[in-house]
Amino acid sequence: MCCVFMLLVMLGPRFAGVIWWIADPARWDQTFSRSVWPVLTLLFIPWSTLMYVSVKPGGVSGFDWFWLAIALLADVASYGGGYRNREQAPGYPYQRAV
């Protein structure tokens, strides 16, 4: 079950971004000036990219910065969470440091 959740967390926003890019390319062209930026940002910071594309065409101001910060926090959490507490998961093989 944990592996399915990790697949959704890691691949879900990237897949959603690609589908959104195919469905509404004008919005992505309006947000990014070159095609390399959405590809790179979808690979490394997908939640922030999705949020930026949703708020940028109207201009980023006011409360939009809060949503971008939350999305960036989600990106950092998806990369950094879980490794240290692996010994708390039942049945997970690990080696204790001696």
C-alpha positions in Angstrom: 0.0 0.0 0.0 2.9 2.4 0.8 4.4 1.8 -2.7 1.1 2.7 -4.4 0.9 5.9 -2.4 4.5 6.8 -3.2 3.8 6.2 -6.9 0.8 8.5 -6.8 2.8 11.2 -5.0 5.8 11.0 -7.3 4.1 10.4 -10.7 0.6 11.9 -10.1 1.4 15.6 -10.5 3.8 14.9 -13.4 1.1 12.9 -15.2 -1.5 15.6 -14.4 0.9 18.3 -15.7 1.4 16.5 -19.0 -2.3 15.9 -19.5 -3.0 19.6 -18.7 -0.3 20.7 -21.1 -1.8 18.6 -23.9 -5.4 19.7 -23.1 -4.6 23.5 -22.8 -1.3 24.3 -24.5 -2.2 28.0 -24.8 -2.2 28.5 -21.0 1.2 26.8 -20.8 2.6 29.0 -23.6 1.2 32.0 -21.9 2.9 31.0 -18.6 6.3 29.9 -20.0 8.3 31.6 -22.8 10.3 28.4 -23.8 9.3 24.8 -23.9 12.3 23.6 -21.8 11.1 25.3 -18.6 7.8 23.4 -18.2 9.6 20.1 -18.9 12.3 20.8 -16.3 10.0 22.1 -13.7 7.6 19.2 -14.1 10.5 16.8 -13.5 11.9 18.5 -10.4 9.1 20.6 -8.8 5.8 19.3 -10.2 3.4 20.7 -7.5 4.9 24.2 -7.8 4.7 24.0 -11.6 1.0 23.1 -11.5 0.2 25.9 -9.0 2.3 28.4 -11.0 0.5 27.5 -14.2 -2.9 27.9 -12.5 -2.1 31.4 -11.0 0.4 33.0 -13.5 -1.9 34.0 -16.5 -3.8 36.4 -14.2 -0.6 37.7 -12.6 0.9 36.4 -9.3 -0.1 38.8 -6.5 -1.5 38.7 -3.0 -2.8 35.4 -1.8 -1.3 33.6 -4.9 2.1 33.6 -3.1 0.6 31.6 -0.3 -0.5 28.9 -2.7 2.9 28.8 -4.4 4.6 28.4 -1.0 2.3 25.5 -0.1 3.1 23.9 -3.4 6.8 24.3 -2.9 6.4 22.8 0.6 4.7 19.8 -1.0 7.6 19.4 -3.4 10.2 19.5 -0.7 8.1 17.1 1.5 7.7 14.6 -1.3 11.5 14.4 -1.8 12.5 14.5 1.9 9.9 12.6 3.8 10.0 9.1 5.2 13.6 7.9 4.9 14.6 8.5 8.5 11.6 6.8 10.1 11.8 3.6 8.1 12.5 1.5 11.2 9.1 2.3 12.5 7.3 0.6 9.6 6.5 -3.0 10.6 8.1 -5.7 8.4 10.5 -3.2 6.7 14.0 -4.7 6.6 16.7 -2.3 7.8 20.1 -2.4 9.4 20.9 -0.6 12.6 24.0 1.5 12.6 26.6 0.0 15.0 
